[in-house]
Structure formats: C-alpha cells, structure tokens
Amino acid sequence: MAQREEKSVQQGKTECGSQCCRVHALVSVDDRGQMVLPKEIRKRANIRGGDKLAITSLEKEGKVCCILLTKADELADLVRATLGPVAEEILKAK
C-alpha cells in the first residue's frame, strides 16, 4: 500500500487516481503563519490580490488532515445553489 501511495503522490494524483485532486506544489508557512500561493495556481484559479478565500478543514481521528481553499464568492454560489431549493421548500410548507 505504501508503494501505491508513494506512486500516486509522485504522479500528482490522489490514491483514487482522480485528476481533480492533485499535489501542485509544496509551500512553506513563515513564523507569522503566512504562505505564498504559487503563481501558476493563482493564475489557473483566477485568484487575484484582495480576493477572499474560505478555509475549510477536514478532520480524521480528531486531527486536521486536509485544508481546502475556496474562493469565497464561489462558495457562496455553491451554498445558494445547494440550500436555495431547500429553503424554498421550507418556505412553501409554512
């Protein structure tokens, strides 16, 4: 299993082989907790100075194992698209 995981990371893919989840770069966090997103990732994600990013964490066995960054406006759109129909149904029921 370790060889499979190592091979997957070397290929830049997750264990499942998905193209959507890749290791693009390794970044360092400085003493103030700051890091630099690589230019190529900023360009591909259309992230510009001043953009707001939502931080989402995933936990496994009580420890944070993954940290995800999502553009705040895209997260808001996703929440609206997901919860909007539910909210409409709730309001109709009243």
Secondary structure, DSSP 8 states (H G I E B T S, - for coil): -HHHHHHHHHTT--TT--SSS---------TTS-----HHHHHHTT--TT--EEEEEEEETTEEEEEEEEEHHHHHHHHHHHHHHHHHHHHHH-
